């Protein structure tokens, strides 16, 4: 090769390398690496439908972060990607824990070790959140939960666990406050209360929390506590116990399949307390309404979100419409909570400006989100030293004419509640 051609080629290579390096330094024409987030949810088994609905709430939040949504006035909607990370997109890696704490722990470790996720979100079941977050704590990876409610999750002294949703203890108090209010305003006549709960961590924590509040709300008396095995296919004996106890109201902590089973068995034996009030999504979920049709009416759910609040906060209507367009069904409270947790995580990663776990954890601890930037009817999001959001607020919805309607607090209600519940047809 002629010497001048060799020199020319070498100079060209050097120039090309220099240009490439300059482009890298400036971030030009080089896509930022995606930020991987692992999501742990029940995508098979008895609550698969609700698990998928909840995961869809997270998918919608990530779509808002990753893509431009003109006209949606919430964080990240105006741009594309995480601005502090050069427009990096969030990559969601979902894992099916099947409702098993053991599988959840194994999947958490796989996502951290093999898929190199920057953070975890989950896990619907409190029992799975307990084991999978233990793995995250041991490995130093941030974990955020938008819907796992067992009080003890934020009482373990963990540094890496954060929860946006209120605990079972906080929600239990709302049940009593609601009944006290309607006793006064509507002469509801509630004196005795039964508790029905599934026997995993979530149900046990709720029953324990309810028991602790009878001393503060002394006008109410416990009638009976009925625990049952999650996954049971027959609740006849449990319902017979309730019939014998004759409670005025029943507090429920049940997942989808058992909520449907209890409702059908209540109808079979014509068990009609004045009101049935549930924690969690099951008695107000799409799966519950689809399975029961008109028999889904009149159940109350202590909720966190309602489409009826769209008049007060336009974001609720906009995000709810986006969810329906993408997934063919209305958003309910649990997907809304998961959506919110994912937006909080995205905000923390962006403020951290890094995928370094310690920086993300520090950013989560410093979170301050105003009500105007979220779809929840809360006073905001701010974590205490245990990782619990301290600014939540509860509402009650009642399914009427096949749709959940906000009925309490009365000053925000979309419709007057029906009490007592009508007898079964």
C-alpha positions in Angstrom: 0.0 0.0 0.0 1.4 3.4 -0.8 2.6 5.3 2.2 0.5 8.4 1.6 -2.7 6.2 1.3 -1.7 4.4 4.5 -1.3 7.7 6.3 -4.6 8.9 4.9 -6.5 5.8 6.1 -4.9 6.1 9.6 -5.9 9.7 9.8 -9.4 8.8 8.7 -9.7 6.1 11.4 -8.4 8.5 14.0 -10.9 11.2 12.9 -13.8 8.7 12.9 -12.9 7.5 16.4 -12.7 11.1 17.5 -16.1 12.0 16.1 -17.6 8.9 17.7 -16.1 9.7 21.0 -17.3 13.3 20.8 -20.8 12.0 20.0 -20.7 9.7 23.0 -19.5 12.6 25.3 -22.3 14.8 24.0 -24.9 12.0 24.1 -25.5 12.5 20.4 -27.1 9.8 18.3 -26.6 7.3 21.1 -29.6 6.0 22.9 -29.4 5.9 26.6 -29.5 2.4 28.2 -32.9 1.5 29.4 -33.6 1.4 33.1 -34.9 -2.1 34.0 -37.6 -2.5 36.6 -38.8 -5.9 37.8 -42.5 -6.4 38.5 -43.7 -9.2 40.7 -47.4 -10.1 40.3 -49.8 -13.1 40.2 -50.3 -13.7 36.5 -51.6 -17.2 36.9 -53.8 -18.9 39.5 -56.9 -17.7 41.3 -56.2 -13.9 41.1 -54.6 -13.9 37.7 -57.2 -11.5 36.2 -56.7 -8.9 39.0 -52.9 -9.5 38.8 -52.9 -8.7 35.1 -55.2 -5.6 35.6 -52.7 -4.4 38.3 -49.7 -4.9 36.0 -51.5 -3.0 33.3 -51.6 0.0 35.6 -47.8 -0.2 35.8 -47.6 -0.6 32.0 -49.6 2.5 31.5 -47.4 4.5 33.9 -44.3 3.4 32.0 -46.0 4.3 28.7 -46.5 7.8 30.0 -42.9 8.1 31.1 -41.4 6.6 27.9 -43.6 8.5 25.3 -44.9 12.0 24.7 -48.5 12.5 25.8 -49.6 16.0 24.8 -52.4 17.4 26.9 -51.8 15.2 29.9 -50.6 17.5 32.6 -48.6 15.2 34.9 -44.9 14.5 35.4 -43.0 13.1 32.4 -46.0 13.3 30.0 -44.6 16.2 28.0 -41.4 14.4 27.1 -40.1 11.0 26.3 -38.1 9.0 28.8 -36.3 10.1 32.0 -34.8 13.5 31.3 -32.1 13.3 34.0 -30.8 10.1 32.4 -30.6 11.4 28.9 -34.1 10.3 27.9 -33.6 6.7 29.0 -36.7 4.5 28.7 -38.0 2.2 31.4 -38.0 -1.4 30.5 -40.5 -3.5 32.4 -39.6 -7.1 33.2 -42.6 -8.9 34.7 -42.5 -12.1 36.7 -45.3 -14.4 37.7 -45.1 -15.3 41.4 -48.4 -17.3 41.2 -49.4 -16.1 44.7 -46.6 -18.1 46.2 -44.2 -16.4 48.7 -41.5 -19.0 47.8 -41.8 -18.4 44.1 -41.9 -14.6 44.7 -38.6 -14.7 46.6 -37.0 -16.8 43.9 -38.2 -14.5 41.1 -37.0 -11.5 43.0 -33.5 -12.9 43.2 -33.6 -13.9 39.5 -34.7 -10.4 38.4 -31.9 -8.9 40.5 -29.1 -11.3 39.6 -29.8 -12.3 36.1 -31.9 -9.4 34.7 -30.0 -6.7 36.5 -33.1 -4.7 37.5 -32.5 -1.3 39.1 -35.6 -1.7 41.3 -38.6 -4.0 42.1 -42.3 -3.3 42.3 -45.0 -5.6 43.6 -46.5 -7.8 44.7 -50.3 -7.7 45.2 -50.2 -10.4 47.9 -48.7 -9.1 51.1 -47.2 -12.5 51.9 -45.3 -12.4 48.6 -44.2 -8.8 49.2 -42.8 -9.9 52.6 -40.5 -12.6 51.1 -39.5 -10.9 47.9 -38.7 -7.6 49.7 -36.6 -9.6 52.1 -34.5 -10.6 49.1 -34.3 -7.0 47.9 -33.2 -5.9 51.4 -30.5 -8.5 51.5 -29.2 -7.6 48.1 -29.6 -3.8 48.5 -32.2 -3.1 45.8 -35.0 -0.6 46.1 -38.5 -2.2 46.4 -41.8 -0.2 46.2 -45.3 -1.5 46.8 -48.4 0.1 45.7 -51.0 -2.4 46.9 -49.6 -4.8 49.5 -51.2 -3.7 52.8 -50.1 -5.8 55.7 -49.0 -3.4 58.4 -45.9 -5.4 59.4 -44.3 -4.8 56.0 -43.2 -1.4 57.1 -42.4 -2.4 60.7 -39.4 -4.6 59.9 -36.8 -1.9 60.0 -36.0 -2.3 56.3 -34.0 0.4 54.5 -35.0 -0.6 51.0 -38.8 -1.1 51.2 -41.3 1.7 50.5 -45.1 1.6 50.4 -47.3 4.2 48.8 -50.6 2.6 49.9 -51.9 2.8 53.5 -51.4 -0.2 55.8 -54.1 -2.6 57.0 -54.1 -0.8 60.4 -54.9 2.6 58.8 -57.6 1.1 56.7 -59.2 -0.8 59.6 -59.8 2.5 61.4 -61.6 3.9 58.3 -64.1 1.0 58.5 -65.1 2.0 62.1 -65.1 5.7 61.2 -67.4 5.0 58.2 -69.9 3.0 60.4 -69.8 5.6 63.1 -70.6 8.3 60.6 -73.6 6.5 59.0 -74.9 5.5 62.4 -75.2 9.2 63.2 -76.3 10.5 59.7 -78.5 7.6 58.6 -79.5 5.8 61.8 -77.8 2.7 60.3 -78.2 0.7 63.4 -74.9 -1.0 63.4 -73.8 -2.5 66.8 -72.2 -5.9 66.1 -69.4 -6.6 63.6 -68.1 -9.9 62.2 -64.7 -10.2 60.5 -64.0 -12.7 57.7 -60.4 -13.1 56.6 -58.2 -15.3 54.5 -55.4 -16.8 56.5 -52.2 -15.4 54.9 -50.3 -12.4 56.2 -52.7 -9.8 54.7 -55.9 -11.3 56.1 -54.4 -12.0 59.5 -53.0 -8.4 59.8 -56.4 -7.0 58.9 -58.3 -9.1 61.5 -55.7 -8.1 64.2 -56.0 -4.4 63.3 -59.8 -4.5 63.5 -59.6 -6.2 66.9 -57.4 -3.4 68.2 -59.9 -0.7 67.3 -62.9 -2.0 69.3 -61.6 -0.2 72.4 -61.5 3.1 70.5 -64.9 2.7 69.0 -66.7 1.2 72.0 -70.2 1.6 70.6 -69.4 -1.5 68.4 -69.1 -5.0 69.7 -67.3 -8.0 68.0 -69.7 -10.7 66.9 -67.4 -13.4 65.5 -64.0 -13.7 63.7 -64.0 -16.3 60.9 -60.7 -17.3 59.3 -60.4 -19.5 56.3 -57.8 -21.2 54.1 -56.9 -19.1 51.0 -57.8 -21.2 47.9 -60.7 -23.0 49.6 -63.5 -24.2 47.3 -66.3 -24.4 49.9 -67.2 -21.8 52.6 -70.5 -23.3 53.7 -69.3 -23.9 57.3 -67.9 -20.3 57.5 -71.2 -18.8 56.3 -73.2 -21.0 58.7 -71.1 -19.5 61.6 -71.9 -16.0 60.4 -75.6 -16.8 60.2 -75.6 -18.1 63.8 -73.7 -15.0 65.0 -76.2 -12.5 63.3 -73.8 -9.6 62.9 -75.1 -6.2 61.7 -72.1 -5.8 59.5 -69.3 -7.9 58.1 -65.8 -6.8 57.4 -64.1 -8.9 54.7 -60.5 -9.5 53.7 -60.6 -11.9 50.7 -59.0 -12.3 47.3 -61.0 -12.6 44.1 -61.9 -16.3 44.0 -63.0 -16.5 47.7 -64.9 -13.1 47.4 -66.9 -14.6 44.6 -67.4 -17.8 46.5 -68.6 -16.0 49.6 -71.0 -13.8 47.7 -72.6 -16.9 46.0 -72.8 -18.7 49.3 -74.4 -15.7 51.0 -77.0 -15.7 48.4 -77.5 -19.5 48.6 -78.2 -19.3 52.4 -79.9 -15.9 52.2 -77.4 -14.3 54.5 -78.2 -10.6 54.5 -76.4 -8.5 57.1 -77.1 -4.7 56.9 -73.8 -4.2 55.2 -70.7 -6.1 53.8 -67.6 -4.0 53.8 -64.3 -5.2 52.2 -60.7 -4.2 52.3 -58.7 -4.7 49.1 -60.1 -4.9 45.6 -61.8 -8.2 45.4 -65.4 -7.2 46.2 -65.2 -4.3 43.8 -62.9 -5.7 41.0 -63.7 -6.3 37.4 -63.4 -10.0 38.0 -66.0 -9.9 40.8 -68.5 -7.9 38.7 -68.0 -10.1 35.6 -68.5 -13.3 37.6 -71.6 -12.2 39.6 -73.4 -9.7 37.4 -76.3 -8.1 39.4 -75.3 -10.0 42.5 -72.2 -7.9 42.8 -74.3 -4.9 43.8 -74.5 -3.3 47.2 -71.1 -4.5 48.5 -68.8 -1.8 49.9 -65.1 -1.5 49.4 -62.8 0.7 51.4 -61.1 2.1 48.3 -58.2 4.4 47.4 -59.4 5.8 44.1 -62.6 6.4 42.2 -63.4 7.6 38.7 -66.1 9.7 40.3 -63.4 12.1 41.6 -62.6 13.1 38.0 -64.6 16.3 38.4 -62.2 17.4 41.2 -59.1 16.1 39.4 -59.1 15.9 35.6 -56.0 13.6 35.7 -58.3 10.9 37.1 -60.6 11.0 34.1 -57.7 11.3 31.6 -55.7 8.3 33.0 -58.9 6.3 33.5 -59.8 6.8 29.8 -56.3 5.8 28.7 -56.5 2.6 30.7 -59.9 1.7 29.2 -58.7 2.4 25.6 -55.6 0.2 26.1 -57.0 -2.7 28.1 -60.7 -2.7 27.3 -62.0 -2.3 30.9 -62.3 0.4 33.5 -59.5 1.1 35.9 -60.2 0.3 39.5 -58.5 1.1 42.8 -55.7 -1.5 42.7 -54.4 -0.7 39.2 -54.6 2.9 40.1 -52.4 2.3 43.2 -49.9 0.3 41.2 -49.9 3.1 38.5 -49.1 5.6 41.3 -46.3 3.5 42.8 -44.7 3.2 39.4 -44.9 7.0 38.8 -43.3 7.5 42.2 -40.5 5.1 41.4 -39.9 6.8 38.0 -39.7 10.1 39.8 -37.1 8.8 42.2 -35.0 7.2 39.5 -35.0 10.5 37.6 -34.1 12.6 40.6 -31.4 10.2 41.4 -30.1 10.7 37.9 -28.7 7.2 38.1 -29.4 3.5 38.3 -27.2 3.2 41.4 -29.4 1.5 44.0 -28.2 3.7 46.9 -29.0 6.9 45.0 -32.5 5.6 44.1 -33.1 4.6 47.7 -32.1 8.1 48.9 -34.3 9.7 46.3 -37.3 7.6 47.3 -36.7 8.6 51.0 -36.8 12.2 49.9 -40.0 11.9 47.8 -42.4 14.8 48.0 -45.3 14.5 45.5 -48.2 17.0 45.5 -51.9 16.0 45.0 -52.0 17.9 41.8 -49.4 15.5 40.3 -51.2 12.3 41.0 -54.5 10.4 40.4 -55.1 9.4 44.0 -57.4 11.3 46.4 -54.6 11.6 48.9 -52.8 14.6 50.4 -49.6 13.6 48.6 -46.8 11.1 48.9 -44.1 11.4 51.6 -42.4 8.5 53.3 -41.7 8.3 57.0 -38.5 6.6 58.2 -40.2 3.2 58.0 -40.9 3.7 54.3 -44.7 4.2 54.8 -46.5 7.0 52.9 -48.0 9.2 55.6 -50.4 11.2 53.4 -53.0 8.7 52.3 -56.7 9.1 52.7 -59.5 6.6 52.4 -62.9 6.5 50.7 -65.7 4.0 50.3 -67.3 2.9 47.1 -70.4 0.8 46.6 -71.3 -1.2 43.5 -74.6 0.0 42.3 -76.2 -0.8 38.9 -73.1 -2.8 38.1 -70.5 0.0 38.6 -68.5 1.2 41.6 -69.8 4.5 42.9 -68.1 6.7 45.5 -70.4 7.0 48.5 -68.2 8.2 51.3 -67.2 10.7 52.6 -70.6 12.2 52.0 -69.3 15.6 50.9 -67.5 14.0 48.0 -70.1 11.2 47.2 -71.2 10.7 43.7 -74.4 9.0 44.8 -76.3 8.3 48.0 -75.3 4.9 49.5 -77.8 2.1 49.8 -78.1 1.0 53.5 -79.2 -1.6 54.6 -78.4 -3.8 51.6 -81.6 -5.3 50.1 -82.4 -8.9 50.6 -81.2 -11.4 48.0 -83.6 -11.8 45.1 
